[in-house]
Amino acid sequence: MEQNDKPVLAPAWVSRDLIAPAPPVVANGIVFALSSGEYVRQGGSAEARAQRSTHATLYALDAETGKELYSSGDSITSFTHFGALSVASGRVFLTTYDNTVYYFGIYMEH
């Protein structure tokens, strides 16, 4: 897109609202977005904040259109704290506050 003969950036799509999102990861034309589920308001103890948190949710979005391709729904049972996504060998990995490692497979055409 150009404006006054200069290139400008224009958003192609906007994702759904995510609870304390982690940085997204892009692989094979898919954006992996993590809603951490962590209650991040300061004040009170870490234990109290943990009790007010909900479960994390992983989303797979088409990088070109933003269309939701997958959601982990309620399958992740804890929240992430400073969590990050990793992608390797056709899988997306994440860890949760209760020290569980989750991985989800990525469909890849052969």
N, C-alpha and C positions, 0 to 999 in steps of 0.2 A: 504494500500500500504506500502511496506517496501523498505528501501534502507540501505545497509550495516547492515542488520539484525535489523534495528530500524524502528519503525513506522514513517511515514511522512504523512503530509497532502497534498492532491492534489485537486485542484478545480474540482468540478463535472460539473459546468456550470457557465456562466457569464450572468448577466442581460443586458438588453438594457441600453443605456446611459439615465440617469435621471437628470433633472434640479434641483440642490440643494436638493438631496434626504433627506427625513426624515429617521430615523432608521426603518428598516423593522420589521414586526411582523409575527410570524409563528403560525398558528392554524390549526388543522385538516389536516396537510399535505400540507397546502397552505401558500406560502409566500406572504404577502401583502406589496407592495412597493409603496411609495408615492413620486412622482416627484412634488416637492413643487411649481414649476413655479416661484419662487421668484428670482428677479434680485438681486444678492448678491454683485456685485462690489461696493466697498466703494467709497465715493466721491459724492458730491451733497446731496441734502436733501432727507429725507425719502419719501417725496411726489414724488420726481423725480424717485427714485428707484421703488416705487409702480407703477408708470405709465409705467415703462419699463418691469415690470413683466408680466407673462402670467398666464393662469389658471393652477391649480394643476391637476394632473392625478393620479388616483389610479389604480394599476395593481395587479392582482391576478395571481401568478405563481405557477406551480406545484413544490413543494419543492424538489422532487427527480430529475426532468428533466430540470426544468427552463422554461418549455413550458408556454406561456402566455395563461391563461384560461379566463381572463376578463380584459378589460380596460374601465375606465369610460369615455374615449374620451373627448368630450367637455362639459359633463354634469355638471362639477364643474366650476363655472363662475369666481372664484377669485383664488388668490394664498394663500399659507399658510406661516405664519411667525413663525418660531420655532414650527411648527405644529408637532403633534404626532398622531399616530394611536392608537385606543383602540379597543379591541375586547371583546364583551360580548353578551350573549343571541343570538348567531347566527348572529350577525351584526358587521360590522366594522364601527367605527365612526371617523370623523375628523372635524376640524373646519377650517375656512378660515379667511383671513384678514378682510373681510367685515362682520365678526361676524355671519356667517351662519354655522349651524351644518348640516353635511351630514352624512347619514348612508346608508350602502349597505348591503343587506342580503347575508348570506353564505348558499349555498345549502348543506344540510347535509342529508345523507342517513339514513333511519330509519330501 
